[in-house]
Amino acid sequence: MRRGLVGRAELPLAVALAIAPAAGVLQSKALAPIAVVALAGCVLAHRRALGGWSWPVDFPRNILAGLALATFGWAALTAAWAPEPWRALGTALQLGGFVALGIAAARAVAADAVAAQRRLLRLATAGLVGGLALAGLDAASGNAIRAAVRGLETIPPGLAFGLKPAASAMALWLPLVAAAPLPRWLRALVLLGGAAVLVALPGKRPSWRSARRWSPARWRCCCRGGPPSPSARHWRWRSSPCRWRSARC
């Protein structure tokens, strides 16, 4: 397949990368359908332009893609003796199908003209900057933006941790900025600023069990040795006699 034959196969992916970061911040469940529609659009645009499909496997030139899909084929085969066969089979087919669609879309975009690929990277960078800015504003406002989108009158305490899926996706997209056709100083600014925003966003929601277990008031001791070490966290003091007893809870 010669390079530069197609000029619009990247357009669905470019549009998706431009809107996905902001859409993921507002509603993380929107990322999956956006990705599927964009990848399928790339394959269909390639088909319309050249009259042929960009098959994900083309031996022997694309042997790595074949090995990746063979892995999911083996996973589907092992579903026959899995504890939950239908669930295992469905997961293997779902993940394998998505990988195959991604490989086919990558081959379609690789056949585009260089100018189209540069346009793709510029739109991806612009979308990433917009998503990072929206995530930062939402965190600074106490998640008022995402609460308004959901129609909530009061902001629940756990809403802040809903940014984690979008932050994870943007962290994976951030290295693309290094290849964007932009001035070096601007790329460095986006990379450093994006990394700072992602680090500042809330992470995993703390478990009430772990918070209760490691609370200073959780342990009581009158023994000279003090409370147990973290490796002995399932032991606590019994008032009489002065010794530790098992307290799994």
VEXDREN-2710 file (C-alpha; in Angstrom, 1 decimal):
% VEXDREN-2710
k/r/px/py/pz
1/MET/0.0/0.0/0.0
2/ARG/1.6/3.3/-1.1
3/ARG/1.7/6.2/1.2
4/GLY/-0.4/9.4/0.4
5/LEU/-3.2/7.7/-1.5
6/VAL/-5.9/8.8/1.0
7/GLY/-6.4/12.2/2.5
8/ARG/-9.5/11.8/4.7
9/ALA/-9.2/8.5/6.4
10/GLU/-7.8/10.2/9.5
11/LEU/-10.8/12.7/9.7
12/PRO/-13.0/10.5/12.0
13/LEU/-10.1/9.8/14.4
14/ALA/-9.0/13.5/14.3
15/VAL/-12.6/14.6/15.3
16/ALA/-12.7/12.0/18.0
17/LEU/-9.4/13.0/19.5
18/ALA/-10.5/16.6/19.4
19/ILE/-13.7/16.0/21.5
20/ALA/-12.9/12.9/23.5
21/PRO/-10.9/14.5/26.3
22/ALA/-13.5/17.0/27.1
23/ALA/-16.3/14.5/26.7
24/GLY/-14.4/12.1/29.0
25/VAL/-14.1/14.7/31.7
26/LEU/-17.8/15.4/31.6
27/GLN/-18.9/11.7/31.3
28/SER/-16.2/9.0/31.2
29/LYS/-18.6/6.4/29.8
30/ALA/-18.6/8.4/26.5
31/LEU/-15.0/7.4/25.7
32/ALA/-15.7/3.9/24.6
33/PRO/-18.4/4.6/22.0
34/ILE/-16.4/7.6/20.7
35/ALA/-13.4/5.3/20.2
36/VAL/-15.4/2.6/18.4
37/VAL/-17.2/5.0/16.1
38/ALA/-13.9/6.8/15.2
39/LEU/-11.9/3.7/14.4
40/ALA/-14.8/2.2/12.4
41/GLY/-15.0/5.6/10.5
42/CYS/-11.4/5.4/9.6
43/VAL/-11.8/2.0/8.1
44/LEU/-14.9/2.9/6.2
45/ALA/-13.3/6.1/4.9
46/HIS/-10.3/4.1/3.6
47/ARG/-12.7/1.6/2.0
48/ARG/-14.6/4.5/0.3
49/ALA/-11.4/6.1/-1.0
50/LEU/-9.6/3.0/-2.3
51/GLY/-12.4/0.4/-2.7
52/GLY/-10.6/-2.1/-0.4
53/TRP/-10.4/-2.9/3.3
54/SER/-7.4/-2.2/5.4
55/TRP/-7.2/-5.7/6.9
56/PRO/-5.5/-5.7/10.3
57/VAL/-3.2/-8.7/9.4
58/ASP/-1.0/-8.8/6.3
59/PHE/1.5/-11.6/6.5
60/PRO/4.5/-11.5/6.6
61/ARG/4.8/-7.7/6.9
62/ASN/2.4/-7.3/9.8
63/ILE/3.4/-10.3/11.9
64/LEU/3.1/-8.5/15.2
65/ALA/-0.5/-7.7/14.6
66/GLY/-1.1/-11.4/13.8
67/LEU/0.5/-12.5/17.0
68/ALA/-1.6/-10.0/19.0
69/LEU/-4.8/-11.3/17.4
70/ALA/-3.6/-14.9/17.9
71/THR/-3.3/-14.2/21.6
72/PHE/-7.0/-13.3/21.8
73/GLY/-7.9/-16.3/19.6
74/TRP/-6.1/-18.5/22.1
75/ALA/-8.0/-16.7/24.9
76/ALA/-11.3/-17.5/23.1
77/LEU/-10.3/-21.1/22.8
78/THR/-9.5/-21.5/26.5
79/ALA/-13.0/-20.3/27.3
80/ALA/-14.1/-23.9/26.7
81/TRP/-12.7/-24.9/30.1
82/ALA/-13.0/-21.6/32.0
83/PRO/-15.2/-21.5/35.1
84/GLU/-17.5/-19.0/33.3
85/PRO/-17.2/-20.0/29.6
86/TRP/-19.6/-17.5/28.1
87/ARG/-18.2/-14.6/30.0
88/ALA/-14.6/-15.6/29.1
89/LEU/-15.5/-16.0/25.4
90/GLY/-17.3/-12.7/25.3
91/THR/-14.4/-10.9/26.9
92/ALA/-11.9/-12.4/24.5
93/LEU/-14.0/-11.6/21.5
94/GLN/-14.7/-8.0/22.7
95/LEU/-11.1/-7.2/23.4
96/GLY/-9.8/-9.0/20.3
97/GLY/-12.3/-7.3/18.1
98/PHE/-11.4/-3.9/19.4
99/VAL/-7.7/-4.5/18.9
100/ALA/-8.4/-5.7/15.3
101/LEU/-10.4/-2.6/14.7
102/GLY/-7.6/-0.4/16.1
103/ILE/-5.0/-2.1/13.9
104/ALA/-7.1/-1.7/10.8
105/ALA/-7.7/2.0/11.6
106/ALA/-3.9/2.5/12.1
107/ARG/-3.2/1.0/8.7
108/ALA/-5.8/3.2/7.1
109/VAL/-4.4/6.3/8.7
110/ALA/-0.8/5.2/7.8
111/ALA/-1.9/5.3/4.1
112/ASP/-2.9/9.0/4.4
113/ALA/-0.9/11.9/3.1
114/VAL/1.7/13.4/5.4
115/ALA/-0.3/16.7/5.6
116/ALA/-3.4/14.7/6.8
117/GLN/-1.3/13.0/9.6
118/ARG/0.0/16.4/10.7
119/ARG/-3.5/17.7/10.9
120/LEU/-4.5/14.7/13.0
121/LEU/-1.7/15.4/15.5
122/ARG/-2.6/19.1/15.7
123/LEU/-6.3/18.4/16.4
124/ALA/-5.3/15.7/19.0
125/THR/-3.1/18.2/20.8
126/ALA/-5.9/20.9/20.8
127/GLY/-8.4/18.4/22.1
128/LEU/-6.0/17.3/24.8
129/VAL/-5.3/20.8/25.9
130/GLY/-9.1/21.5/26.1
131/GLY/-9.7/18.3/28.1
132/LEU/-6.9/19.2/30.6
133/ALA/-8.1/22.7/31.0
134/LEU/-11.7/21.5/31.6
135/ALA/-10.5/19.0/34.1
136/GLY/-8.4/21.6/35.9
137/LEU/-11.4/24.0/36.0
138/ASP/-13.7/21.4/37.3
139/ALA/-11.3/20.4/40.1
140/ALA/-10.7/24.0/41.0
141/SER/-14.5/24.7/41.2
142/GLY/-15.0/21.8/43.5
143/ASN/-16.5/19.7/40.6
144/ALA/-19.3/22.2/40.1
145/ILE/-19.0/21.7/36.3
146/ARG/-19.6/18.0/36.3
147/ALA/-22.3/18.3/38.9
148/ALA/-24.1/20.8/36.7
149/VAL/-23.9/18.4/33.7
150/ARG/-25.4/15.7/35.8
151/GLY/-28.2/17.9/37.1
152/LEU/-27.1/17.7/40.8
153/GLU/-28.1/20.4/43.1
154/THR/-25.5/19.4/45.7
155/ILE/-22.0/18.1/45.0
156/PRO/-21.5/14.6/46.4
157/PRO/-18.1/14.0/48.2
158/GLY/-17.1/11.2/45.9
159/LEU/-17.7/13.1/42.6
160/ALA/-14.1/14.3/42.5
161/PHE/-12.8/10.8/42.0
162/GLY/-14.9/10.4/38.9
163/LEU/-12.1/12.2/36.9
164/LYS/-9.8/9.2/37.2
165/PRO/-10.9/7.4/33.9
166/ALA/-10.6/10.6/31.9
167/ALA/-7.2/11.4/33.5
168/SER/-5.9/7.9/32.8
169/ALA/-6.9/8.3/29.1
170/MET/-5.3/11.7/28.8
171/ALA/-2.2/10.4/30.4
172/LEU/-1.9/7.9/27.6
173/TRP/-2.5/10.5/25.0
174/LEU/-0.1/13.1/26.4
175/PRO/3.0/11.6/24.8
176/LEU/1.5/12.2/21.3
177/VAL/2.2/15.9/21.8
178/ALA/5.9/15.2/21.5
179/ALA/5.3/14.3/17.8
180/ALA/2.9/17.1/17.0
181/PRO/4.0/19.6/14.3
182/LEU/4.3/22.5/16.8
183/PRO/7.2/24.7/18.0
184/ARG/9.5/22.9/20.5
185/TRP/8.7/25.4/23.3
186/LEU/5.0/24.9/22.8
187/ARG/5.3/21.1/22.9
188/ALA/7.3/21.3/26.1
189/LEU/4.8/23.7/27.7
190/VAL/1.9/21.3/26.9
191/LEU/3.8/18.3/28.1
192/LEU/4.8/19.8/31.4
193/GLY/1.5/21.6/32.0
194/GLY/-0.5/18.5/31.2
195/ALA/1.6/16.3/33.5
196/ALA/1.2/18.9/36.3
197/VAL/-2.6/18.9/35.9
198/LEU/-2.8/15.1/35.8
199/VAL/-0.7/14.8/39.0
200/ALA/-2.9/17.4/40.8
201/LEU/-6.2/15.6/39.9
202/PRO/-7.7/13.4/42.6
203/GLY/-6.7/9.7/42.4
204/LYS/-8.2/6.6/43.9
205/ARG/-11.1/6.9/46.3
206/PRO/-9.9/5.9/49.8
207/SER/-11.5/2.8/51.2
208/TRP/-13.4/3.3/54.5
209/ARG/-12.1/0.0/55.7
210/SER/-8.4/1.0/55.2
211/ALA/-9.1/4.4/56.7
212/ARG/-10.7/2.8/59.7
213/ARG/-8.0/0.2/60.1
214/TRP/-5.1/2.7/60.1
215/SER/-6.8/5.4/62.1
216/PRO/-4.8/6.4/65.2
217/ALA/-7.9/5.8/67.3
218/ARG/-8.3/2.3/66.0
219/TRP/-5.5/0.9/68.2
220/ARG/-5.3/0.9/72.0
221/CYS/-2.3/-0.2/73.9
222/CYS/-0.9/-0.1/77.4
223/CYS/2.0/-2.5/76.7
224/ARG/5.5/-1.1/76.7
225/GLY/6.0/-2.3/73.1
226/GLY/3.3/0.0/71.7
227/PRO/0.8/-0.8/68.9
228/PRO/1.6/-3.6/66.4
229/SER/3.7/-3.1/63.3
230/PRO/1.9/-2.8/59.9
231/SER/2.8/-6.4/59.2
232/ALA/0.7/-7.4/62.3
233/ARG/-2.2/-5.2/61.5
234/HIS/-4.7/-7.9/62.4
235/TRP/-3.7/-7.8/66.1
236/ARG/-5.0/-5.5/68.8
237/TRP/-4.6/-5.2/72.5
238/ARG/-6.9/-7.0/75.0
239/SER/-7.4/-5.1/78.2
240/SER/-6.7/-7.9/80.6
241/PRO/-4.1/-9.3/80.6
242/CYS/-1.9/-6.9/78.8
243/ARG/-1.3/-8.7/75.5
244/TRP/-2.4/-8.6/71.9
245/ARG/-5.1/-10.8/70.5
246/SER/-6.3/-11.4/66.9
247/ALA/-8.9/-8.9/65.7
248/ARG/-9.8/-9.5/62.1
249/CYS/-12.5/-7.1/61.0
END
